[in-house]
Amino acid sequence: MELDDAVHTAVLTLKESFEGQMNENNIEIGIVNESGFRRLSPAEVKDYLANIV
């Protein structure tokens, strides 16, 4: 599974059980790879959220 697909699936899963409006300021998404852990910026989260509407 590609990274974009995995993040998209994670956001869809979160959305199913999230109460209220989900936006880039009230969720955090982290990615772990060979380089370590990093949290997506609010702008990156906003882009992923825009793709599921």
N, C-alpha and C positions, 0 to 999 in steps of 0.2 A: 504494500500500500504506500502510495506517495505521501509525503508530509502534508501537502495541501489537503488531500483527501482525508487524512487522519484528523487534522484539525477541524475540517468541515464536519466530520462525523461526530467529533467530541462536542462541538457547538450545538449541533442538532440534538444530541442526547441531553445536554444541559438544558436546552430550551424546553424539552418535554416536561421537565419537573420544576422549572423555574417559575416562581410566583412573582408577578409584577413585570415591569419593563426591563429587559435585559439590554445593557449597553456597555460601551467600552470602559465606563467608570465603575461598574459594579461587578465585573467578573475579571478573573485573571486566568491566563492560559500559559502554561509552561511547556517547554520542549526540552527533551533530554536526548543527546546524541553522543558520539565519541568525544566531542569537545567539552561536554559537561552539560550543565543546566542553564537555560536562559528563559526569561519571562518575555512574552510578546509585549510590545509597546501598546499603549491605548490606541494609537492609530492603526496598528496591525490588527488588533482585535476588532476595531470598527470596520475594517475592510472585510474581515471574515463574516461579521454580522450582516453587513450589507449584501453579501452573497447568498444568504439564506432567506431573505425576505421575499 
